[in-house]
C-alpha cells in the first residue's frame, strides 16, 4: 500500500521509519511546511519530500496518509486528505472538541475513506497484558486503577504546546492516552472529577473517573516534571494487584491472592514478554484494516469518546465540581 506522512517532527519521523520497514507498505512521500525538516526526513527515510500535502498526494497517488502535525491542524488536513479520497491515520487526539471530532468522522464517512486515530497505548504489550488481568481479577465487580505519565514540558521544544487553543493542554494531549485506555478497558463511565494546575513551568492534571462496573480510575498527567519521562499503572481488585512502570525491567508485575490457608497472603509472579514496537504494530494494524475492511482495535468512535471525556475532565477542573458523563459521553 502506498503511504505518505505529513509532519516531519518527532512523531512523523516514527511513522516514516516504521512504514519504510514494512513489507506491506511503500513510503511514497513525506511533507512539512518546514522544507528543511521535510528534506531531512525524506533523505533519512529514502522517500521524496514535499512542502505541500496537496502536491504530495497528487504526485504520489498515496492510498493512505499519516497526519503527525500539531493538534489544531488535524481536522483541516484530515478533510483535505478525505477530499482526495485518501485514507487517514491521524495522531491523537483526533480534535480539540467533540463537535470537531464528530464532524471529522462524518466527513470521512461521507467521502468513503477510513479514519484511524493513533491511541498507541492499547498496542503496548504491558497494557495489553493489563487488560487481560483486569478481566481476570476485577471482572464485573470492578477495581481501583491508577495511571500516571509525566515528563518535561513539550513547549520547551515546540512552543505551540503551551497554547491551550492549539494543544488542549496536558489533559487533551497527554492524559488522553490513559483516558482512551480506560474507556477501552473498563467500559462505561458515569462521572469524572478533575483538577488542573497550570503555571509558566508546569501543566499538571488529575482526573478520577467512576465506571458503571464499580471501577474507580485515577489518571495523572504532568508536563514540567523535573525528571525523565515515565509512565506507571496499578490495578487492584479482590483477587490480585497488577503493576507496571516504564522504569521496570519486566513488562508487568502481578501479585495473585493466595488460596485460603496458605502460608503467604500473596504469590509474586513477575511476567515479561518479547516487546515488539507498538508504533509498528499500530500502523501495520491500521493498514491491515484498510486492506480487509475490518474494524480496528481503536475505532474513530473511541477517539471521539476520549475527546468527550477529556472535555468533561476540563469542565470539572474549571468548575471544581464533578461532571456527569451523560448520553453520548458514556460507552
N, C-alpha and C positions, 0 to 999 in steps of 0.2 A: 504494500500500500504506500502511495506517495504521501509523505507528511512534511509539514513545514512548521517552523517555530517563529512566533512573534514575541519579541522581547529578548534581548541578549545579555541580561544581567545574570545573577546567580542561579535563579530557578530556570531561566531559559537555557542556560548552559547545561544544566542537568538534563532537561528534556532532549536537547540536541544530542548530547553524548549517548543517552540511552537509545534513542532512535537509530543513531549511527551504528550501534552494536546489535541491533535486532535483525535476525534473518528475515522476518516478516515485514520489515519496514524499509523504505528508501527515503532518506532525508534529502529532500529536493531543494530546500532553501531555508535561510534564517533572515530575520528582518528586525531592524531597530531604527528609530529616528536618529539615534546617535550612530553615525556611519562608522566611526572608529570601532565601536563595540560590535557592530554588525560584521565588519570585516574581520575583526579578531576572532569571533566565534566561527564565522564561515571558514576561515583558514584552518582553525583548530579542528573543526568537525569535517572538513573536506566537502563543504557544501557551498553553493552560490549564496551571496549575501545581497540584501536589498535594503533600501531606506523607506520603502513604501509597501504596505501589505497588499494593497490593490495590485501594484505592479508585480509583486512576487506571485500572487495567486494566478494572475493572468498568464505569466510567463511559465510557471512550473506545472500548472494544472494539478495542484495538490488536491488530494481527496480528503485530507483531514489537516487541521491546523491546531497547534497548541498555543494558547494565549498565556504568556508568562509576563504580564505587564502590570503596572500599578492598578490597584483595585478599581479606581474610579474610571478606568478605561475599559474594563471588562465588557460592559454591556454595549457601548458603541462599536467596539471591534467585533464582538460576537455577532451583532446584527449585520455588520459589513461582510463577514465571512459567510453567514447564512444566506445573504442575498446572492452570493456567488455559488451557492449550492455545496458548500464545503462543510463537512462535519467538524464540530468544535470540541476541543478538550481545553477547558478553562481552569486555571488555578483557582483555589478557594480564596475568599468566599465568592460565590457567583456574582453578588452585587452588594450594594451598601444599604439596600432596603428590601423588604419583602415584596413591595409593589414592583420594583425594578426586576427582582428575581422572577416573579411570576410572568412579567411581560417578556423577559428573555426566553423563558421556556415556551410560552405561547408562540413567540416569533419564530423559533426554530421548528416547532411542530408544524406551523403553517407552511413553512418552506421545505418540509420534508427532510431536514437534516437532524442528525443525532447530536445531543448536547450532553457532555460528561463534565463533572466537576471534580477537581483533584483533592479530595479529602483523603490524603495518603495514609493517615494513621491506621485506617482499617486494614492496610496492606502490610503493616509491621507484624512480623511473626509473634512477638511477645503479646501484642494486643489481640491478635487472633486467638492465641492460647488463653488469654484472659477471658475472652468472650465464652469460650468453652467451659472454663471453670465457674464463671458466673451462673451458667445454666446448671452446672453440677451442684454447686454449693448453695446458691440462692433460690434458683427456680422461680416459682410463682410467689414465694414468700418474700423475696427481695432481700436486700442487704444494705450495707453502707459503703459508699465508694468515695475515694478522694484522689484527685489527679492534679498535678502541678506541672507547669512549664515556665521556665524563667531563663532570662539571658540579657545581654546588653541591649540597649535601645537601638533599634534599626535605623532611627533617624540620624544616628552618627554617621551612617553610610549613605542613606537616601533620605533627605530632609522631608519629603512628602509624607513619610510615616507619621510625623508629628501633627499633621493637619487632619483632624478627625473627619473632615468632609471628604478627604481623599482616601484615607486608610480605614476609617471606622474605629481607630484606636485599638487598644490591646484586646478588648472583648471580641471585636469583629475579626481581627487579623490573627491573633494567637490563641485565645481561648476557644475560638470556633472549631479548632481541631478536636478538642475534648467534648465540645457540645455535640458535634456530629457523631463522635464515637459513642457518647452516652445515649443519644436517640436511637442509634443503630443497635445498641446492646440491651438497653433497659426498656425501650418501648415508649409508652405514652406518659408524658409528663403533665402535671396539673398545675404546678406553681413554681415560681422562682423568686428568690430574694437575693439581691446583689449589692455589692459595694465597689466603688471605683475611686481611687486616689490618683490625681494627675498633677504633676509639677513639671518644671522645666526639665528635670532629670529623669523622672520615673513615670510610668503608667502601670498601676497595679490594680487588679480586679479579682474579686472572689464572688462566685455565684453558687447558691445552693438550690438544686432542683429537687422537687418532690415528685416521685413517679407513682403511677396508679398501682403498680405491683408492690408498693411499700418501700422501694429503694429510695434512699437519700443520697444524692451525689453532690459533693462539694468540689468545685472546679476553681483552680487558681491560675492566674496568668500574670507575669511580671516582666515588663520592659524596664531596663535600667538596673537590673540585678548586678551587684558588683562582684561578679564571678563568672565562670564559664556557663554556657548554655547547658541546661539539663532538664530532664523530664522524670516524673515518677508517678506511680499509681499504687493504690492499695484497695482491695475489695474484701470486706469482712462480712461473713454470714454465719449462721449457726453451725454449719458443717466444715468451715475452714476459712483460711485467710490466703489471699493471693497478693503478692507484692512484686513490683518490678521497677527498675530505675535505669536510666541511660548510663549510670556510673557502674552498674553491676557487670561482672564478667559473664554471668549467666543471664539468659533472657527472661527467666521467671523463677520466683521462689514461692513454693506452695507449702503451707502448713495445714495438714489434714487432721481433723478431730479424731482422736484415737478411740477404739471401741471401749465401751464401759468395762471397768475392772482392770484395764491395762495399767502398767506402771506409770506411763508418761501421759500427760494431757494432750500433747501434740506430737506428731511424727513429721520430721523435716524431710521434704522430698524435692531437692533442687532439680530443676529441669533446664535444659538448654536445647537449642535447635540449630541446624545449619542455616545461617542467615543468608537470605537472598535479598538483593537490593530492592527495597519497597517501591522506589520510583519506577524501576524497570518493570516490576510486577504489575503496578498500577497501569502504566501506559500500554503494556502488552495486553492487559485485560481489556482496556477500552477499545483497542484496535480489533481484538477478537470479537467484541460485541458488535462493532460496526460490520465485520465480515459475516457474523452469524445472525444478526438482528436480535440477539439475546439481551436480557436486562442486565445492567451492571450491578456490582456489589453495592456501589453508592449511586443512587438514582438522582436525576435532576430534582425530583420532588423532595428527596432527602436534603439536598443542598438548599432548597427553598425553606424547608422546615428549620434547618440550622440557622438561617438568617432570621426567621421569625423568633426563635428562642433567643438569639443574640439581641434582637431589638427589645424583647421583653426584659432581658437582663439589664440592658442600658436604661430602660424606663424605671426599673426598680432602683437602680443605683442613683438615678436622678431624683426620684421622689422619696427614697428611704423607706418604701413600702413594698410588701410582696406583690407580685403581679400574677394574676391567674392566667393560665395558658388556655384560652377559650377555643372554640371551634375554629379549625383552620390552623391552630398553633399547637395542636397535640398530634400524636402519632398513633 
